[in-house]
Amino acid sequence: MDRTLLDILCCPVTRTALELLPERELALLNERIAGQRIRNREDIVVAEPLSEALVTRSGKLVYPVRDGVPVLLEDQAMPLSQIEGP
């Protein structure tokens, strides 16, 4: 993701800056997606694995990046807390 673009993006919910989700957390998220254990804020199960994702600096919400384009829609955000636990 282009650094210039990343510098101007912000979370539409919290209005805080976004950064790339680290590879380790992205791998955990994709593992949970494969197990159909991740839901977005619209309460729909996320079906497609992510090659990239953006996370709020507070680490609470994750936004998918599809084909290099950040999907910054409130209902598409995924609470990062879903990758914790069993």
Secondary structure by P-SEA (a helix, b strand, c coil): ccaaaaaaccccccccccccccaaaaaaaaaaaaacccccccccccccccccccccccccbbbbbccccccccccccccccccccc
